[in-house]
Amino acid sequence: LGLDTVREFLTREEDTIVFSLIERAKHPLNLPAYQDHACFGPSSGRRRNDSFAELFVRESEEIQAKAGRYQSQGEIPFFHSRVPFTLAPPYNFTIDLYPAAASVNVNDAIWGFYFNELLPLLAKNGDDGNYAVTAASDLACLQALSRRINYGRYVAEVKFRGDQQRYTALISSKDKDALMTLLTSETQEDVVKRRVEKKAMVFGQDVTLDGPTETGDKNTSQSSFKVSPSVVYKLYDQWVIPLTKNVEVEYLLHRLD
Ligand SMILES: C=C(O[C@@H]1C=C(C(=O)O)C=C[C@H]1O)C(=O)O
């Protein structure tokens, strides 16, 4: 585990995130899927206050928990299920994280910005009734974002090991601001934001057999991309990077527990 390796992981996750957004943007907003108390058919066993999307995520996570998804430290569910067993054969996952800090995560914040702020920028107004397909693509977005952002734990572990003296001093004095400054690389953040914006252009264009496939083409206006590159830039600038850094700080604060 080194800084180059963790950054390679984050770079690869960008592809997953951009593709999952492109998939979600295929569907209209489908607002009824997100409304509390929404009533679809017989409400057998249905908990009140759950939107359809919430129910979909909860139940999907339950089956994925059974299948062993959360045996890996890299995956953190949005809802903690009480499923005690796993269908998957046991596997000795590597333990890279410090135990007392390993469960640090910002899934609640991810849930909030995804549904309240990102989704309206991503999906066009409309309702085609395909709520299950829509919620399945929400789940894919949420899982990709959660994996990327909560990977801040690994980034923090690497940074801590690389500069134990300085980090230990700041952790002991619980100096959040100084920790934030020490772990921040503005140059790297700028590279990441410009790269994801470019990925939205490359992955989100219509591919045809005539003409070159280029991102600098003057005919490719923002509106011709499946997901607006500026929305992807904003996603990283306002939510993904700041939340990743919050995860890093919170992890570090527990690194000496
Ligand atoms: C993840 C890192 O830590 C911080 C967060 C970044 C990000 O979320 O992309 C980029 C640079 C750092 O400010 C890193 O150094 O790679």
The ligand as an SDF file (V2000), in Angstrom:
LIG
                    3D

 16 16  0  0  0  0  0  0  0  0999 V2000
   -7.1160   11.4440   -1.8700 C   0  0  0  0  0  0  0  0  0  0  0  0
   -6.1000   12.2620   -1.5700 C   0  0  0  0  0  0  0  0  0  0  0  0
   -6.1880   13.2360   -0.5550 O   0  0  0  0  0  0  0  0  0  0  0  0
   -6.7770   14.4920   -0.8150 C   0  0  0  0  0  0  0  0  0  0  0  0
   -8.0370   14.2730   -1.5560 C   0  0  0  0  0  0  0  0  0  0  0  0
   -8.0260   14.1960   -2.9240 C   0  0  0  0  0  0  0  0  0  0  0  0
   -9.1750   13.5830   -3.6510 C   0  0  0  0  0  0  0  0  0  0  0  0
  -10.1960   13.3110   -3.0100 O   0  0  0  0  0  0  0  0  0  0  0  0
   -9.0750   13.3380   -4.8720 O   0  0  0  0  0  0  0  0  0  0  0  0
   -6.9040   14.6410   -3.6410 C   0  0  0  0  0  0  0  0  0  0  0  0
   -5.8310   15.1930   -3.0020 C   0  0  0  0  0  0  0  0  0  0  0  0
   -5.8000   15.4020   -1.5380 C   0  0  0  0  0  0  0  0  0  0  0  0
   -6.0870   16.7490   -1.2600 O   0  0  0  0  0  0  0  0  0  0  0  0
   -4.8190   12.1770   -2.2860 C   0  0  0  0  0  0  0  0  0  0  0  0
   -3.8440   12.7810   -1.8110 O   0  0  0  0  0  0  0  0  0  0  0  0
   -4.7530   11.4810   -3.3110 O   0  0  0  0  0  0  0  0  0  0  0  0
  1  2  2  0
  2  3  1  0
  2 14  1  0
  3  4  1  0
  4  5  1  0
  4 12  1  0
  5  6  2  0
  6  7  1  0
  6 10  1  0
  7  8  2  0
  7  9  1  0
 10 11  2  0
 11 12  1  0
 12 13  1  0
 14 15  2  0
 14 16  1  0
M  END
$$$$
